[in-house]
Amino acid sequence: MLAGDKIERKKWAKVYVQKYGIYNLFRIEAGKESRLIYTFIAEHNKKIVCVLEFFSDHKEYERRFGYS
């Protein structure tokens, strides 16, 4: 569940907060160019992992997070 890197709150893409109301955000490097963005939610004593977005192109990932 906690694979990858936790993304600092100040670096979160605002779209995730606005659209999903997230409280945590993680990134998995899934290859040289690919990134998987996910969050997890707690519901009825269960933790559920939600994949928010998969980037097959690093440029898309950079645009989403405002790096370019």
C-alpha positions as CSV (number, residue, x, y, z in Angstrom):
1,M,0.0,0.0,0.0
2,L,2.8,2.4,0.8
3,A,4.9,1.6,-2.3
4,G,6.7,4.4,-4.0
5,D,7.3,7.9,-2.7
6,K,5.0,10.1,-0.7
7,I,4.6,13.4,-2.5
8,E,4.9,16.5,-0.3
9,R,1.6,18.4,0.0
10,K,3.0,21.6,-1.4
11,K,3.8,19.7,-4.6
12,W,0.3,18.1,-5.1
13,A,-1.4,18.9,-8.4
14,K,-4.5,21.0,-7.4
15,V,-6.7,19.0,-9.7
16,Y,-6.4,15.9,-7.4
17,V,-7.5,18.0,-4.3
18,Q,-10.4,19.7,-6.2
19,K,-11.7,16.6,-7.9
20,Y,-11.1,13.9,-5.3
21,G,-10.5,15.7,-2.0
22,I,-7.4,13.7,-1.2
23,Y,-5.5,13.6,2.1
24,N,-2.4,11.8,0.8
25,L,-0.6,11.3,-2.5
26,F,2.0,8.8,-3.6
27,R,4.1,8.2,-6.8
28,I,5.5,5.0,-8.2
29,E,8.1,5.2,-10.9
30,A,6.9,2.5,-13.3
31,G,9.8,2.6,-15.7
32,K,12.1,5.2,-17.2
33,E,9.3,7.5,-18.4
34,S,6.2,6.2,-16.6
35,R,4.6,7.3,-13.3
36,L,1.6,6.0,-11.4
37,I,-0.1,8.4,-9.0
38,Y,-2.3,7.0,-6.2
39,T,-3.9,7.8,-2.9
40,F,-5.5,5.6,-0.2
41,I,-8.6,6.1,1.8
42,A,-9.7,4.5,5.0
43,E,-13.3,3.2,5.1
44,H,-14.9,1.0,7.7
45,N,-11.5,-0.1,9.1
46,K,-10.2,-0.9,5.6
47,K,-7.6,0.9,3.6
48,I,-8.4,1.1,-0.1
49,V,-5.8,2.1,-2.7
50,C,-7.1,4.3,-5.5
51,V,-5.1,4.8,-8.6
52,L,-5.7,8.4,-9.7
53,E,-3.6,8.6,-12.9
54,F,-1.0,6.8,-14.9
55,F,1.5,8.7,-17.0
56,S,3.2,6.8,-19.8
57,D,5.1,10.0,-20.8
58,H,7.2,11.9,-18.4
59,K,6.3,15.2,-20.1
60,E,2.7,14.7,-19.2
61,Y,3.7,14.0,-15.6
62,E,5.8,17.2,-15.5
63,R,2.9,19.3,-16.9
64,R,0.4,17.9,-14.4
65,F,2.7,18.8,-11.5
66,G,3.9,22.1,-12.9
67,Y,7.5,21.1,-13.4
68,S,7.7,22.4,-16.9
